[in-house]
Amino acid sequence: MVPFRKVLGPVVRLPVSKTASSSFEIVPRNTRLSVAPSSKAFPHLPDSYGEPWYSSKGNKGASLRVSFLGAYRSSLSSANVAFGRSIASYQRRAYSTKSHWSSLHLDASRSISRIEGSRAAFQHRQQLQHSRRIVVKLGSAVITRRDGYGLALGRLASIVEQVAELQNEGREMMMVTSGAVAFGKQKMAQELLMSLSMRETLSGKDNLRGEEVKSMLAPRASAAVGQSGLMSLYEAMFAQYGVKVAQILITKPDFYNNETRQNLISTINELIALNILPIINTNDAVTPPPDVDEEVSRKLDIRDNDSLAARLASEVETDLLILMTDVDGIFNKPPGEEGARLIDNFSPNMISSLEFGAKSNVGTGGMDSKVKAASWALERGTSVVICNGLAQGAIKGIVHGRKIGTFFTTSNSVGLEVEVLAKNARRGGRLLQSLNPEDRASAIMTLAELLETRQADILVANQRDLEEAEKTGLSAALKSRLRLTPAKLNSLADGLRQIASDSHDMVGRVLSKTLIAEGIELRKVTVPIGVLLVIFESRPDCLPQVAALAMATGNGLLLKGGKEAAHSNQALIELVKEALGTVGVAGAISMVTKRDDISDLLQLEEFIDLVIPRGSSDLVRTIQEQSQSIPVLGHAEGICHVYIDKDADLEKAVKIVRDAKCDYPSACNAMETLLIHEEIFKNSDLFTSVCQALQREGVQINAGPRLSKMLTFGPPVAKSFKVEFSDLECIIELVSDMDEAINHIHRFGSSHTDVIVTEDEAAADRFLNSVDSACVFHNVSSRFADGYRLGLGAEVGISTARIHARGPVGMEGLLTTKWILKGNYGVASEFTEGRRNFIHKKLPVETDFDLGSIHVEHESAQQGESNLKPSTTSAQPPVAGGCGHSESQLHPCDGDEPGGESPTTRRGLGAIPDCEVRSQTEDDLRAISVSLTPTNDNVSLMDKPLSPIHQWLAVPEHIFHDSVLLKRFIYS
């Protein structure tokens, strides 16, 4: 197979027949090879076929073979155009085309000629779809029943169907099959049964399955008996698909003798040219000669059907050899042993690291035989895949480039790349965790600055993606998500700075403290999860957000973006690595680029701790199915409901429904089903107003069964409630009461986000408490189910699971906990014997925090809010009150806040009479202790929920009757 760079000459013309002067032009253009029909040969060729049918796109090592199937109907023939092949031998079915030119196609799989050197095998799985000549080898364990008697007809029928479909696509298929011995054993066993005595026949044991009987069924005799029946079965099965078959029996001398070998190759080529599928098997009825001369010994010795298939594939220049067995592929050790792992991509230099097990009890060759045969064929230019023949659709999946079985390649790096990335992420994540919070925040701030200073480079890369999206016909919604603008990048940078400011106390935060016994203290602290694998589609702005969250929480990260944003993602990941490099942990975050890498990564449970897919429901569902050992955080569907209660406000309801559906239809938190109370439908104009509002936005409405019965003329009836449209389309249904609405949500929803619109507080509370979803809202659009809108900062996704994290997942969702037990001395037996006693006393959680000099800056009197910001200057000496605030500063401890009442009064704390700052540790950390006596009209502090964001005062859980200890300040 010749690389394009070795094809000489500006134009090479290929004759399609003996009379045609020229038919195709092969034109090298700047390392690209284009093939187009010649206008001289085909003057009536439509313009649409005048464009090049194939281009190598500059891929090195690619090869080309032109196929011309079903040409002009008047020619009554068609041809494969190739060098060194007989044109007359390629007569095909002339009338198999739907039109004169509908079957013209180009197959980029075969070499133009064997100029300069031998053929080269494919380097990547995606190239297998260009395979034209394919050999499928069926192992005995695939088509034989477990007892060794007869064939597994179900599996065999599936294989025949796949091979026949590929043959009818125009590929040149061959089969090397086992099964004659098993088929013959079944026939011979019946004859043995007739020869049994009456006593043997009437005995309780199975006389046809004993070892004694098996020894009587000689394999050679069984093969002779079963060969004809096996071929009759193949002929009948392939006939159902319009494919004719031919049988070829081979022995060793057929390959060792030059004359017989050439005759064999010629026979196979003639059968293929006549569209007849050769079915090949070793002639097991004959014993091959034991002696092999010295010259032949340097080749692959034919000992079983594996070596036969490899030799055959090499001799007839096959593009792809598929060896089917009863295991999923090549494992690093026998599959039943602990630590055995499937090798998706195998290089022959890895053979020394393998451990082989025993062969199957019905075959003649083990896995070592298959590896040896595959490696031999690979060296001679044939791509090889070893796969599980018991898997459904394995053959077509391999030909279409799916990751099935073990792919043999000469590339040494393939198969190791993703594991190296995962190991680097694990190592880098631990280094990232060991950094102090200031360094992690510094890296995030650096990334934010790079997003602003390198905008031009990012937008150039993004423009390339947009141009590719335009060519491929990407939908408008996906192109909108793909597009980056200066405003988006600036907003993204601001969000990253917010993450940096909130990250200081994320890792290592003490959640609880317990005094186990005297001198033994237990702490529960936050720690990173480990290594995250985030898979996302379309949105390149997701990459720096997720990377910043991983930095803030000390997690290693592997990213896989969609191919539609390849250039944008590459530009952004370079900035991420540059930012990490400033703190010495550049390997903590990496990006994988190939789709096949995902399957590899999902098997590395020792390196990856959590998978987070972000994208379509199909993507999430696929990842959940493929990940057998690694937890997946995400939602497969976003079926969100809005329920309009009988006491809903009409104006609010219309606005909420419009926003929930039309603000971003493809988002997972968009409304898919609208439930309306029957009384609203009958007694008000709400239904009409809602429909008009949706129709103005171009929303296609589908009616539920009950609504459809109420309307004389109306929208089409919905086929199913359990559907996520992700577009301007929704379902409207009527319900008799709230209970029916709740039951509908539980039955058809996806536990994502559900909304009630009502002015009845009691009904709203009942709905909020009864609906079992990650997010349940009252009089608020479902679009608020977002990390940013809920004040959680950036999010890595939304989870509908009930374990670990639920709803929008931000920084806290990327953390887990560990227990730290600290003591002077502790022996469990002393407590068992009663010499020491447990205390198990809950201790207050004291978080040391460097406050520096605290002051309050009032942004706007109209906002009525105040922000606390730590001063970068040294702490001021205490002034009046001992708190260190100057007289010109707004004092956080008095009630005279401009623009409204004091925040302490709003919290129910009353006026704080005094505060003092006192040194607590040698690290110059400070704590603020405030004593107060609440006023009589104060509401209980425990009844007041504290907002996690935009609060300036946090009150701990332990609250005494006459005093409160204010633990820390939170800045926004």
N, C-alpha and C positions, 0 to 999 in steps of 0.2 A: 504494500500500500504506500503510495508516494505522496509526501507532503506537497502542498501547493507550491511552495517556494522552489521545488525542484522541477516543476513543469516548465519546459522551455518554449520560447516562441511567443509572439504576441497573439496569434490566432491559430487555433487548431480546429480543423473542420472534420466532422464525423459524417460519413455517408450512412443514410438510413436504408438504402437499397443499392443494388448494382447500377441502377439507372440514374438515381438522384445524384446530382453533383455535390450538393452540400445541404445540410439540414440544420445543424446546430453550430453555434459559435461559442468557443470556450475562450474567454478573454480575461487574462490576469490584469487586475487594476489595483496597483499599489498594495500588493500582497493579498488582494481579494480576488476570488475567482467567480465570475458570473457566467451563467449558461442561459442562453436565449435562443429561440428558434430563428432560423434564417429566413428573411423575407423572400429571398430568391426561391428557396425550396418550397415555401408555403405562402404563395401570394394571397390566398384567401383566409389566412389565419386572422382571427379576430384581434383587435388592438389590445385587448386585455391580456392576451397571451404573448404579446410582444415584449413585455417586461421580463427581466431575468427571473427565472424560476428558483434559482438557488444562488446563494453567495456564501462563501466560507467565513465572511466577517473577520478575516484575518486570523482565524484559529490555526495555529501551527499543527501540522500532523493530520489535518483533515484530508479526506479523500473523496473522490467523486466517481459515480457511475451513472450514466444517463439511461433512463428507461423510457421507452416510447411505447405505451400500451394502448391498443385500440385506436389507431390513427385514423386517417381518412377512411370512411366506410367504403368508398368506391375502390380502395386498394385491396379490400378483402383480407387484409393481414395487418399485423403490427409487429414491432420489433424492439428488441433491446439493443441499444447502440453501445458498443464497447470495442476497445482495441483487442486484437488477438483472439476474438471469438467469431464463430461462424454466424453470419447474418441469417442464413437460411435455417439454422437450427433453432431460431427463436420465433417460429410461427406461433401465434397466440390466437385466442378467440376473438375474431374480428367483430362479431356482433354483440359483444358484451358491454358495449358503451351505450350510454343514454343519448349521446349526441356525437357529432363528429369529433369534438375536441374535449369532451368532459373527462376523459380518462388520461389525458396528457399529464404526466407528472414526472417529477425528478426525484430520484432516490440517491441521497448523498451517502452511500455506504461502501461502494466498491471502488477499487482503484482504477484509474484510467489506464495505467500500464505498470509494469514492474520495472520501470526505469530506475536504475541506481539503487540496488539493495532489496531487502526483503520487505514483506508486509509488516505493518505496525498495528498492534492491537489498540482498542479504544482505551483512553486514560480515565474517563469518567463515565458514570452510569448514564448521564443524560444523553451521551452519544449512542447508547444502545438502541435508541429509537430509529437510528439510521441503518440498523443491521438489515441486510437483505437476505443473505444466505444463512440459514440457521439450522443447527443440528440439536435435536432434543433427545437426550438419553434417558430412558426410563429404567430405574433400578428395580431389582426384583422385589424389594421391600415396598415399593410404591404401588405396583399393580397386582401383587400377590396377596392373598388372604393370609392372616396370621398363622394358620395351621399349615400353610404351604401347599394346600390342595385347592386348585382353582384360582380364578382371578377376582379382584375387587372391582366389580363392574361399575360401581358408582364413581370411583376415582378415575377409572379408565375412560369413562364417558366424558367426564369433565376435561380430561387432557385432550381427548380426540376433538372435542368441540373447539378448544382454544387453538390447537394446531390447524384445524380446518379453516377457522376464521382468518388466521394469519396467512394461510395459503391463498385464500380467496382475496386477500388484500393485495396480492401480487408478490409476496415474499416467497423465497425458494426454501421450502421446508423439507427436512429429512428427519427420520426417527430411527434411533437405535434402541431396540426394545429387548427386554427380557420377558420371561413368562412362559416360554415354550415348555420348560421342565414342569412348572406348576400345572399348566394345562394338561400335559401328558400324564402327570401323576393322578389327576382326577379320573381320567379315562382308564388308566391301568388299574386303579383301585377298584373300579367297578368290575373289571374282569377278574381280579383277585377274589372279589366277593362271590362271584359265580363258582369259583373253584373250591370254596370252603366246604367242609363237611357239615352235615346237619347239626352235629353237636356244637361245632364252632359257631355256626350261624345262630343257634338258639341261646348261646351263652350270653351273660349280661354285659360282658366287656365289649368295647368297640374294637373289633378285630382289624379295622382299617387304619387305626392311628398308633398302633404299637411300634416300638423300635424295630421289631423283627420284620414287620411288614414293610417299614420304610427302607430297610436295607435291601429288600427284594426289588424295590422300585429303583432301578439303576438310573442315574441322571441321563446318560446317553440314550438309553431306550426311551425314557420319558420324553426327552427332547424330540426324538424322531416321531413319537406318537402325537405330541402336542403341536408340532410346527404347523401342520395343515389347518388344524382347528383354530389356532391363534390367528393365522392370516385370514381365515374365513370370517372371524369375528371383526377384525380390523376393516376388512372390505365392506362388511355390512354396515358398520358404524360410520365410516367415512362417506359411504354412499348417501347417507342422509343429508350431507352437506354438499353434495355434488363434486366430491373429490375422489379421483381414482388413485389406487395404490398399487405398488409393485413390490415383490419380495426379493431381497438379495441376501444370500447366505455366504458368509465369509470365513475363511480359515487363515492361519498364519501365512502359508505360502502365497496367498493372493497378494500380500503386501511385500513379501520378500523377493518375489520374482518381478523384474521390471516389466515384462510383457503382460503378465496377468494384472499387475497394478495399473498399467495404462489402460487396459481393457476395462477394468473396474471403474476408473475415473471417467472414461468415455461413456460407459453405460449410464452412470449416474447423471452425467451432464445431459445425455439425450433424454432421459426420463424427465428431468427437470424442465427441459425445453418443451416437452409435450404436456407440461402441467400435470405430471404424474408424480405422486409423492412416494419416494423410495422408503421402504421399511426394512431396516438392515438388522441382522443378528448374526452372532457367531454360530457356526455349524457345530453345535454341541454333540451331534450324533457321531462326529468323527474325532478321533484323537489327533491333535496336531503333532508334527514330528518333533522329537525331543531336542535335536541338535540345531543350533543356530550358528551360522558362520560368524567370523570376527567382525565383518563390516556391518552386519545387521545388528549385532549386539550393542552397537553404539546408538541405536535408535530405541524407541519405546517398544518393549516386548509386549505382545498381545497376550495377556493372561486372563482378561475379563472384558466385559462390555465397556468399562471405563476407558481402558487403554485402546479398545477398538474405536470408540467414539473420538478420542483424541487424535488417533492416527488418521481416521477418516476426515475429520475436520481440517487437519493440516493438508492432506492430499488434495481435497477439492476446494481449498481456499475459502473456508467458511468464516463468516464475520463473527458469529456468536455460537458458542457451545453451552448448552444448559444441561448440567448433570443433576438429575432429580433423585433424591434419596429420602429417607424417613426422618431426617433431622433438619433443623432450620438452616444449617450451613456449617462452617468451620468454627469450632470452639477452641479456646486455648488449652482446654483439657477435656476429657470425656464429659458430656453434658450432665450426667448424673452426679458428678462430684461437686463438692462445695467450691465456690469461687470460679466455676466455669462461666465464661462470658463469650457471647457470639462475636466473631470478628466480621464486621461488615465489609471491610476492604482489606484484601490480603495481598501481600507482596511475597514473592518466592524467597526473599532473604529472611522471612519471618519463620520459616519452616522449622528451624532449630529450636524455637521456643514452644512448639506444640507437643502435646501429649495425646497419643491416639489410643482409643479404646478398641474393644473387640468388634468384628464385623457382624452384620445381622445374620440370623440363622437361615435365611433363605437366599442370600446373595453369595457371590463368589469373590467380591472385592470389598475391602473395608475403606474407612475414610482416608487412611494413608495412601491407598491405591488411587483414590479420587484426587487427592492433592498432587500426587506425582504426575498423574495424567494431565490434570489441569495446568500445572506449571510447564509441562512439556509443550502443550498446545499454545500456551501464552507466549513462549519464546519464539514460536513460529508464526505469530501474528493473528492468532484467534483469541478473541475475548471469551472468558469463561465465567459462568456463574454456577455455584453449587447451591441448591435450594431444596426446600421441603416440598416433595411432590404431593403431600397430603393437604397442602394449603390450597384454598380455593383461589382460582384465577392467578396462580403464580407465574405461568408462562407469559401471559399477556402483560402482567404487571412488570415483569423484568424487561420485556421488549419496549415498554413505554417509559422506562427509566425509573421506576419506583424502587425503593430500597427493600429488596427481598433477597434473602440468602446472602452468600458471600461472593463479592465481586473480586476477581483476580485482576491485578493491575501491576504494571512495572514501576509505578511511582512509589518511591520509598516513604514519602511523607504522609500519604493517604492513610487514614485510620489512626494516626497518632496525633494529628493536629488538634482535634477537639479535646482529647484527653489532656494534652499539654495545656491548652487554654483553661480547662477546668481546674487543673492542679495549680496553675498560676493564680487563678481567681481565689482558690482556697488559701494559698500562701499570702497573697496580697490582701485579702480580707482580714486575716489575723494581724498583719502589719498595720492595716488601717485602724483596726480596733485598738491597737496598742498606742496609737497617737493620742495626744491630749486633745480635748475638744476644740481648742483654738486652732490647731493645725488642720483638723478636718474642716472647720468653718472657713479657714483661709483658702483651702483648695476649692471650695464651692464658690467663694467670692472671686477667685481667679477665673473660674469657668464663666461666671457672670460677666466679668470684664471682657473676656475673650469673645463672648457672643456679641458684644457691642463693637469691639475694635476690629473683628474679622467679619463683619456683616457682608462686605462685598464678596468675599470668597464663598461664604455660605450661600448667598443668593445666586451666584453663578452656578454652583453645583445644583441648587434647587431648580434653576431654569432648565438645566439639562434633563432633569427628571420630568419636568412639565412637558418638555418637547417630546420625550419618549412616550409619556402618557397620552399626548394628543395623537401620536401615530398609532398607538395600540387601541385607541377608542375607550380609554378609561372613563367611567361615568363622571358626571359633573360633581356629584357629591364627594366622590373619592378625590377628584382633582382639587376640590376646595379644601379638603383636609391635608392634601399634599403641599399646597402652596404655602410658602413662607414669605413674610413681608417684614420690612424694618420695624413696623409697629408690633408685630408678633414677637420678633426677637427681643425688642426692648422690654415688652411685657414679660417675656420669659426670663430675661436677666433680672428683673425686679422680683419675680417669684423665687428665683434661686437665692437672692439676697435674703428674702424672708426665711427660706429654709435654713440658711446659714445662721441667722440670728436665733432661730428656734432650736438649733441643734446642740447647744452647749450642754444641756443637762439631759440629753436623751439616753446616752449609753452610760451605764453604771449608776443610774438613779436608784436610790433605795426606796422600795415600795412598802416594805414592812420590816419591823424589828421585833424580835421576841426574846425575852430572857428565859432561856431553857432551864437553867439552874445557876447557882452562884458561880460566876466566872465563865459561863458559857452563853454566848449571844448568837442568835440566828438572824441573818439578814436575807431578804429577797431583793435581788437587784436585776436591772434590765441589762440584757446582752444581745448582740446581733444574732440573727437566725443562722447565718453562715454564708452560703453562696446561693444567689438567686439567679434563675434563668427567666428572663422576661422576653416574650415573643410578641411583637406588635406589628400592626399593619398600617400602611399609608402615612400615618402622622409622624414626620421626622421630629417635630417639636417634643414628642414624647421622650426621645432619647436623652436629652440633657436633664429633663425633669427626673426621670427614673435614676439617672446616674447621680444626681445631687442627693436624692433620697438615700441611695446606697452609701454614699460618702458620709452623710449625716449620721447614719445608723451603724457604720462600720461593717457593712456587708460587702463581700465580693460579688461581682455581677458579670453575667454573660448576657449579651443582647443579640437578638435576631430580628432585624427589621424586614419589611416587605421589599421585594425586588423593585417595586415601582418607585421607591425612595432611596435607591442604592447610592447614588452620588451624594445626596444630602446627608444620609447617615454616615457615609465615609468622612465627609468634611467635619461633621459634628463629633464623631468618635475621636478624631485626631485632636480636637480641642479638649475633650475630656481627658485623654492621656497626657496632654501637655499640662493640664491643671494638676493632675495627680502626680506628675513628675516633679512638681515644685515641692512636694512633701515626701518624695521617694517611694511612692507606691504605684507606679504606672501600670503594673500588671494586675492590679485589683479589678479592673474593669476592661473587658474585651468584647469584641463583636465577631460573631460568626456570620459568614456570608453565603454559604451554600445551604440549600433546603435540606439536603440529605444529612447535614450535620445535626439537625434537630433530633432525628431518630437515634443518632449516636449519643447525644447528650442525655436523652431520656433514659439511657441505660447506665449512666454513671451515677448511681445513687450514693456511692461513697464520696463523691465530690460535690454534688448538687443537692441542696436541701429543700428548695421550694421552686416550683414552676408557676409563673404568672403569665398567662396568655391574655393579650389585649387585642381585641378585634372582633370579627364576625362570630356569630354563634357556631358556624361550621368550624372555624379555627379552634375555638375553645373546646368544642366537642371532640375534635380530632386529637387534640393534645391530651384531653382527659382519657381517651381510649388508649393512646399509645403509652402514656406514663403509667407503668404498672407498679413501680416501687416508690416514686417520688411524689409527694403531695402536690396537688394542683390547686391554686387559689384563683377562683374566677367564677363566672356564671356562664352557663351554656346559652341561656336565653334571657332577654330583657322584656318580658311580657308585662307591661305596667298598666294599671287600671286607674281610672278616675271615676269615682262614684258620686253622683249628684243626688243628695238627699232631698226629701220633701221640703225641708226648711232651709234650702239653699237660697242665697242671694243671687238673683238672675244675672246682674252685671258682673259680679265676681266669677260666677260659674263660667260665663262665656269667655272671659279673659283667661282664666286658668286653663280651660280646655284648649283654647287656641295656642297658648304658650306651650302647653305640654306636648302637643302634637306637631306644631309648625316651627317652633324655635330652632330645632335641629332634628329633623325626622329620622336620620340614620343613627342617632345616639341610642345607647342602650337604655337610657332613662326617659325616652320619649313614650308618650301614651300610645297604646295599641288598641285598647278596648275602653269604651265609654259606657258606663252603667247609669241608667236614669230611673229614678223612682217613678212608678206608674202614675201617682197623683200629679207629679210635675208634668208628665206627658199629657194628661187629660185636662188639667185645669189651668195651664199657663202656656205662654208662647215660648218657653225655654227651648223646646225641641227645635222649633223653627229657627230661633235665633242662633242656636249652636250649629245647626246644619248650614245656615247661611254664612256664618263666620268661617267654617271649615271649607266650604265651597269657594269662598273668595280667595282662599289660599291654595286652591287647586287640590284639595284632599279628596281622594276617592273613598266614598262611604260604603260600607257593607252592613247589611241589616242582620241582626240576630233573629232566630226563629220566632220569638214572641213579638218583636217589633214588626217583623214582616207580616204577621197575621193581622196586626192593627192597621196596616196601611193598605189602601186600595192600589195605589201605584207608589212604588218606592224603589230604593236601591236594591241591588242584587243581594241574595241571601249569602251570608258568610259560610264557607265550606267547613271551617273549623275555628274555634276560639283559641286554640293553642298554637298561635302563629305570631312570629315577630316580623312585621312588614319592613321595618327599617327604611320606610319611604313615606310619601304623602298618601297614606292609606290607613284606615282604621275600621273598627267594628263598633256599632252602637246597638245596645240591647237594653230591654226593660227588665226591671226587677220589682217584685211586689213590696219588699221591705229591706231593711238593712241586713237581716239575717241571710236572706237569699243572696244579697250582694257579697257578703263575706264568704258564703259557701262557694259562690261562683269564682271568687278570687283564689280560694284555696284549691279549687278543682282545676282551674285552667291557668292560673298564674305561675310565675317562676320564682316567687319569693324575692323579687327585686325591689320595686317601689310601687306603692299603692296609695291613693289619695282619696279623702272624703271632702266634699264641699257642702258645708252646712253651717247654719247659725245656731244650732242646738248644741250647746257645750256637752251636755250629758251624752247625746248620741255620738258626738265626736270622740269623747273619751272612751266610750264603749268600742268604737271602731278601731281606735289606736291600740287598745289593749287586746283586741280579739284577732286582728289580722297578723298572721305569722309571716312577716316579710322583713327583709333587711332594713328597709326604710318605709315608714308609714307617716303620712303628712296630713295635716288639717288645714284646709283653705290655702294651700301652697302648691305650686306646680311641681310635677314630678321631676322637672329639670333641675330642681335644687339638690337632687341626689348626686352630688359632686363634691369632691374633696375641697376644692377652692371655695365653692359657695357655702359650704358648711363650716368654713373657717379652719379646716384641717391642713391647709397648704396644698401642695401638689399631692397627687395620689398615684399609686401604681396600678390601680384597678378597683373594681367593685366586686365584693365577694357575697354570694348568696349562701355560702356554707354556714354551718352552725358551730364550727370548731375553729379556734384560733382567732379569726378576725371576720367581721361581718359588716356589710355596707362599704362605703368608700374607705379604702385602705391607704393611710398615709404613713408617717414615720413610725407611729406606735405599732402599726400592724406589721412592721418589718423587724420588730424586736420580740425576743422571748425572754425568759427569766432563768436565773439559776439561784441556788441556795448557797449561802456562804455561812458556815458555822465556825465561829471564832471562840477560843477558850484558852484558859491557862492550863487546864488539865481536865480530861473527861474519859471515864471508862464505864461502859454500859453495865458491866456486871455489878458495879457498886450500887447502881440504882435498883437493879434487880434484887440484890441482897438487902436493900433497905438502909445501906450506910449513907446514901445521899438521896435527896428528894428533888423531884421536878418542881419547877415554879410555873413555867409556861405563862409568863406575864407579858402582855402586849406593851411595847415601849413606844413612845412618840418618835415619829420619823423626823429626824433633824437633818435637813439638807444644808450643808455649808455652802454659802454663796458669797462671792466677792462683790459686795455692793458698792464699794468705793464711796463716793459722795453722791447721795440721792437728791434729786430735785425733780420737780414736776413742771413740765412745759405745757402751757395751755395753748392749744392750737386755734380754737375759735370759740367765741362766746356763744355762737349759735349752735354749735355742736353739743355743748353741755357735757363734753367728755374731756378727760385729761390723760396725758401719756406720761409715764415714768420712763426716764432714760438714765442709764448709768453714766456718770461723768468720767471723762478720761483723765481728769486732773486728780491730784491727791486729795484725800479727805480733808475737809475744812475743820478747824477746831470748833468744838461745840460752842454755840451761842445760846441765846435765851432759850430755855427749855431743854438744852443739852442734846439737841438732835442734829446739830451741824448745819441747819438750813439758814441761809442769810435772810435778812428781813425782806429783801426784794423778791425772794422766791415764793412761789405759791406753796404753802405748807400743807403736806398731805395729812397732817394730824389735826387741823382745825376744821371747822365747818363752814368757813367763809369762801367756798369755791365760787369764783366768778361764773355767772351764767346758770346757776342752779344750786341745788342743795348739795351738801358734801357727800362724797361717795360712801363715807362711813355711815352717814345717816340712812342712805339708800340701802345699805346692807343690814340695817337694823342694829348697828353697833352704837348708835348715839354719838355724841361728841367725844372725841378722844382728848382727854385733858392734858396728857403729857406723854412724851416718848424720850427714850434715851438710847444712845449707842454705846455699847461697851465691847471691848476686845474679847474675843472668844478663843482664838487659836493663835499659835505662833506663826501661821501662814498668813497673818494679817487679814483673815476672813472675819466678817462682822455679821452679827445677827441683830435683829431688832426685836425688842421685847416691849410690849405695850400692855399695861394694865388698865382696866376700865371697869366701870359699873354700868351695865345697860340701863336705859330708862325704862319706866314701867310699861310704856306703850310699844316697846320693841317686839317685833315678831321673832319667833325662834329662828336662830341662824340655820339650824338643820333643815328648816322648811324652805330655805332659799337656795335654789340651784346656782352653782357658780359656773359661769361660762368659761370654757377652756381657752378662749381667745378674747383679746381686747379687755381683759380684766387687769386691774392694777393692784388688786389685793386678794390674796389667797388665804382662806381660813382653814386651819387643820381640822381633822375630824374630832379630836379630843377638845371639847369645849366645857369649861367649868361653869359653875353657877354664877360666880362673881368676877371672873376674869377670862381673858382670851390671850393666847400666845400667837402672835402673828409671825408665821414662819418665814415667809419670803415674799419678794415682789416679783411679778411677772411682767415683762416689758413687751409692748407691741410696737 
